[in-house]
């Protein structure tokens, strides 16, 4: 028996009083959580649930599924509601297209689709796909090219439905891409596929570890960074919302963070007359994106009109002079000569 070991079990005589010592976690330090008989008891790890949803993402809704098929998204299988009543020819036509693309078809009960659906709008079909492949910020910059361009940066928007609606707006107005954080933010899942109507398949979506760094990279590529915030002094009609713009939209709860506001070159807000506090982030994004599009289209139309306008002092288009021939003139009478 060691000299510092007590004869009585459970007692340590190395300078202690015989009280029970705090157990040590397997990681080598006391676990300071709650729930055990005393503070040092580690929490038991919860057992992994059995069954449940299969791994992978699901696209639901006929339009989104058709978009995925046309975009050649790798599809693992299709879950189709087994029909028990009238024939659904639109659904049958989509199933035929899936079969022609060699996508495995599995007919299941409708309640099984209901259980997997994000909001019950599967329309009788869901496609299982591999996890979404995100772009890099460099891909978004490359897609922007050299001229006017719009990039939407989402400062921790967490609702997947709002996220999908924003991506749909981005695609419609011709934005170069959408930038999101890789943590505490919505991801491309079932709801995003659905609410974007498949637009997530056509717009580069960059997932980055640091939004502030991404904003700096866009500035280096010639973008002006503007935040949509209720704290702005200028409304959207008077803000410099044209050219190469990175539009920063804030989260549903706290808006654009203080850090991101410091990174922005300007701020703007939507004017309002009603009593409701504000639009949600998806609606506000749509309004601001269309203001950018309006200005861009006006500039393009003005440039086109200037290009076809005749130069000052030149003959109108279609005239004989413009065609290159000399204008016809009456010859002056020959002077009389005395004999």
Order of alpha helices (4+ residues) and beta strands (2+ residues): beta-alpha-beta-alpha-beta-alpha-beta-alpha-beta-alpha-beta-alpha-beta-alpha-beta-beta-alpha-beta-alpha-alpha
